[in-house]
């Protein structure tokens, strides 16, 4: 309907409306060694993807093929972000969260910057003491910026070689923290308070 009116107005004024912008194309590497997923079905299970009629069965796709289709054919960046975060191993999710935070560090509040530093410190020397500091720094934020979520992920991730393994709910919290950071970093102008 909108297209009809755009064409009608263009014909009356003698101007053509600009073409719609093209969606970005994402190149997904053929190998994704930091993901636990073995097939596209592993990613589909946790990402919240919409069923695509006529799409290839995710179980028949590699994680790279599945993500390429999700990003380029269906433009499902948010489910892809969730799926990646939920399939990262150990500290890889925390590192992804910290690296994403650093892209918008200048727009973060002081408590979020302190939380980011605590998460980064944990990555430099992953110990239970550093996790406790990350949890404390996260608790001093309002959880409206990415630094808090990076610190929360650092506080909850299972340190290498630690036993017992983290609970399923803690693993989900780490994944949500990593995904939340990336999403907040992407939409930085809408949440940044000190721009």
C-alpha positions, 0 to 999 in steps of 0.5 A, a space after each residue: 500500500 505504501 509503495 502504491 502511494 510512493 509511486 503515485 506521489 512520484 508520478 505527480 511530482 516528477 520525482 522518483 523515490 529512492 530505492 530501499 537500502 540493501 541489507 548487509 551481507 555477512 560472511 560467516 567463516 566456514 569453521 567456528 571452533 569456539 562454538 559447541 554446536 555441531 549442526 545448525 539444529 544445535 543453534 536453532 534450538 536455543 536461538 529462537 529462530 522463526 520456522 522458514 518454509 522451504 528452508 534446509 533442515 538445520 540438522 543437515 547444515 553446519 553451524 556456519 551454513 545455518 548462520 549464513 542462511 539466518 543472517 543473509 536470507 532471513 535477516 535474523 540477527 537477534 536469534 543468531 546472536 542468541 544462538 552464538 552466545 548460548 553455544 560459546 565455550 567457557 571464557 569465550 563468551 565473556 571475551 566476546 562480551 568484553 570485546 563488544 563492550 570496548 567498542 562503546 566504552 566511551 558511551 558507558 556510565 562510570 559504574 558500567 566502565 568499572 564493571 567492564 574493567 572487572 570483567 576484563 581483569 577476570 579474563 586476564 587472570 581467571 580466578 574465583 577472587 576475580 569472579 567475586 570482584 566482577 559480581 560486586 562491580 556488576 551489582 553496583 550498576 543498574 544493568 542498563 548498559 553492557 558493562 554490567 552484563 559483561 561483568 555478570 557473565 564473568 561472575 557466572 562462567 565456570 573457570 577452566 578446570 573447576 568442579 563442579 560444573 556451573 548449573 544450567 541456569 548460570 550457563 544461560 545467564 552467561 549466554 544472555 549476558 554475552 548476547 545482551 552486551 552485543 545487542 546493547 553495543 550495537 544500539 549504543 546511542 539509544 541507551 548511552 546516557 553520557 553522550 
